[in-house]
Amino acid sequence: MPRAIDGPVLSSMGTLSGYETGPGALNPYDQFQRLQPSARIDHGIFVYDGRFEVPLASALPHVYKAWRLLREKQPEKALVEAQAAAATEPGAVRCQFALGDALRASGQAGEARAAYGRALAIAKTVEPEFQVGWAKRLEKNLAAP
């Protein structure tokens, strides 16, 4: 997914709500909640025209690919994906968490701890009530030798 989208953009009410991702900065499509759609389709699909920066939506596929590659025991490829995610959206817990996982799997423990530390700081300051689970997992990773 590109970092910016030139409309039209179609989105469902469920996607816009952040039901799966969380509110505010956790929702890759949060900005659309504050915009007036140019059209509506069947009261559930909204159409937006214009140019939209969507760094989190662009970064998340890299995160998920990095974690899949780690499960497949391909840490070098996972690191490339995790670095792309963190470069695209450095202020997202998942991006920093994936980077920490990929760095750790690549034998870069110090750098992994730094990424986990950044992720934990974000989890505790950006919508913290919705990131408690991430914070606990990060604290566990930081406590591990």
HELIX and SHEET records of a PDB file:
HELIX    1   1 MET A   13  SER A   17  1                                   5    
HELIX    2   2 GLY A   24  LEU A   26  5                                   3    
HELIX    3   3 ASP A   30  GLN A   33  1                                   4    
HELIX    4   4 PRO A   55  ARG A   71  1                                  17    
HELIX    5   5 PRO A   75  THR A   88  1                                  14    
HELIX    6   6 VAL A   93  ALA A  105  1                                  13    
HELIX    7   7 ALA A  109  THR A  125  1                                  17    
HELIX    8   8 PRO A  128  PHE A  130  5                                   3    
HELIX    9   9 VAL A  132  ALA A  143  1                                  12    
SHEET    1   A 2 ALA A   4  ASP A   6  0                                        
SHEET    2   A 2 ARG A  51  GLU A  53 -1                                        
SHEET    1   B 3 VAL A   9  SER A  12  0                                        
SHEET    2   B 3 ILE A  45  TYR A  48 -1                                        
SHEET    3   B 3 ALA A  39  ILE A  41 -1                                        
END                                                                             
